[in-house]
C-alpha cells in the first residue's frame, strides 16, 4: 500500500478536487432538471437520501444521494425477490420511483457525492463506504477496507458489482487498496463511463484480482 504522504497520493487528491469541481459545474443544469423531476413526481418526500457510513480509519460521515425510492410506502419484504444475491437494489425493485429508475440506471443519484469529494470525505475512486452495522461484524482483514477514502466508483462496481456477495466485494476493494495506482484509477474511471452508458455487462476480472484472508 502506498504511503499516505507519497507524491502519488497528492496527485490523487489534486485530481479528485479538479475532477469533482469540473463535473459539479458542468452538471449544474442537469442537476436542476433532476431536482424538478423528483419534486414533480413526489413533492412532499425528501429530495435526498442520507445514510451514515464509515470513512477512512473508521471515521463516520453522512453519504448523500438523490432519492430514488418511495420512502416507507412499499413493503420491504419485496426486496428479497427484486435485489441481487446480497441485497443490492436492482432496477426491478418496486420501491424505485419512475424517476429513480433512470437515476439508478445512469448513476445520477450519486451526483451529490462529488461535494463530499470536495470536502475530503470521499475520493473519485476507492472502496465503497462501509455500513457501520456491517463494520461491527467485520473481521480485521475486512476492516482494511477503511485504509483508504471511500470512492464514488471503484473496482467492484466496474467488475459487475451485483454479481458478488458482500464478502467478495470487500476482497475486491482490498485488492484495489494494496495494488492502487493513479493509472488504475484512470482505468476504473473510463470503465465506469462504459458502465454508465451501456450497463453492468462487463466481464469480471475478479478471479485474477482476488485477495483472501489466507494470503
N, C-alpha and C positions, 0 to 999 in steps of 0.2 A: 504493500500500500504506500502511495506517495505521501511524503511529509506534508503537513497542512500548510507550512510556510514556504513550500517549494515554488519556483518560478512558474511551473505548470499550473499550480493551484491558483496563482494570481491571475494567470491568463484565463482560467476557467471563470473566476469571479468577474473579471472585466467583461468577458464575453456575455455572461449572464445579464449583467447590467445593461449593456448596449443592446443586446437582442431583445430583452424584455421591454425596454423603453421604446425601441423602434416598433415592436409589434403592438404595444398599447396605443401608440399614436396612430398607427395605420388602421387599427381595428375599431377606433372610436365610433365611426359612423355605423359599422356593423353592430357594435355593442348596443348602440342606442336603438336600433331596429329590433334586436333580440329582446331588449327590456320591454319595449312596447308590445311585442307579440306575447311575451309571458303574461303581462298585465291584462292584455285584451282577453286572453283565454281564461284567466282567473285573477281578477283584480285584487281580491281580498287576501290571497295567500302570499307568503313571503317571496321576495324576489330571489333571495339567496338560500342555499343550504349550507349550514355551518357545522363543522364537526371537529371536535378536539382530537388531535393526533400527536404522535411522538415525532420530534425532530432530532437533529444531530445531538449526540451524547445524552439522549433521553429528555431533552427539553420539550415542553409541551406548547403547542400553539393551535390556533383555530384555522383550519383549512376551509377555504371558501370556494363554493361552486355556484353557478347559476342553477336555480331549482329546476329539476326535470321531472319530478314526481308529484302526484297528488298527495298532499300531506294528510296522513291519518284517516283516509277515506276508503281505502281498499284493503280488504283482508290480507294481512301479511302471510297467511298460510299459502296464498297463491304463489309466493316467491319460489317454493320448492320446485314447481313444475315449469318455471319460467326463468330460471337462473342457471349459471354454469355449475359445474360439479362442486365448486367451493363457495357457492352463494353469491357470486358476482352477478350484478343485474345485467340482463340481456335485453335486447330490443323487443323481445316477446313479452316482457313483464307488463302486466295490465295496469300497474301503478304509474307507468310513464304517461305524461301528458302528451297531447298531439305535438306541441312544440318541442317537448322534452325528447321525443324520439329522434328528431333531427339534430338537436343539440348533442345528444349522446353519440349518434352515428358519426358526426363530423367533429367530435371532441370539443365543441364550442362551449360546453358547460365549464371547461377548465380555464377559460379566459381570465377570470378574476385572480387566478393563482399567479399570474405574471406580476401582480402587485406584491405578492408575498416574496417573489424573487427579488424585487427592488429593495424590500426591507430586510433582506438577508435570511429569511426563514427557510426559503426553498432555493433550488437550483433548476435550471432548464432540464438537465439530465441527471438522474440519480435514482436510488431506490424509492419506491412509493412510500409515503408516510405510514407508520405503523399505528394501528389502533391500540390505545392504552390497555384495553381489556386483553387483547392478544399478547401484548408485551408481558403481562404478568404471568402468562403460561408459557412463555418462550424460553428456550434453552440459552445458555451463554453463547453458543455458536450462532443461534438465530438473532441474538441481540447485536451481533456485529453489523447488522443492517443499519444501525444507528451511528456508524462511524463516519458517515458522510451525510450531507444535507439531503433531504428527500427531494425528488425531482418531479416535474410535471410529466415528463415522459421518462422511459427507462428501457433497459434491455428486456425485461419481462414483457412489457407492453408490445414491443415490436417483434417479439418471438412467438406471439399467439397467446396472450395473457390468459384468455378464458379457457384454454386447453389444459392449464396447470392448476393443481391444488395449491393451497396456501404454503405448504412446506416447500414445494418445488419452486414457487415464485421467490421465496426467500433465498433459496440456494442460487438462483439466477442472479438475484440482486447482490449477493455476497461475492459471487464470481466477478461481477462488474466492479465492485469496490476494490478488490485485490488485483484487478487487471486493468484498472482505469487508465485512460489516456485522453488527451484532447482530441486525437484522431478518432478514437472510439466514440466520443461524444458526438462528433460531426456525423459519423456513420449512423448513429441512433437517430439523430435529428432528421437526416434525409430519409431514413426508413420510416420514421413517424409520419412524414409527409405522405409517403405511399400508403400507410395505414389509413390516414385521414381521407385520402382521395378514393382508395379502392377497397377499404375494409380490411378486417383482420384475416387475410388469406395468405399470410406469409409463412412459408415452411420454417419450422423452428430449428435452431441450431443448439437446442437445449442439451443434447447428449454430449456434444463437443465442449460445452461450456459448464457442465455440471460440476459443482463442488459439494462435497458432503462432509458430515461430521467425522467420518472415518479417515479423511485425508489429513 
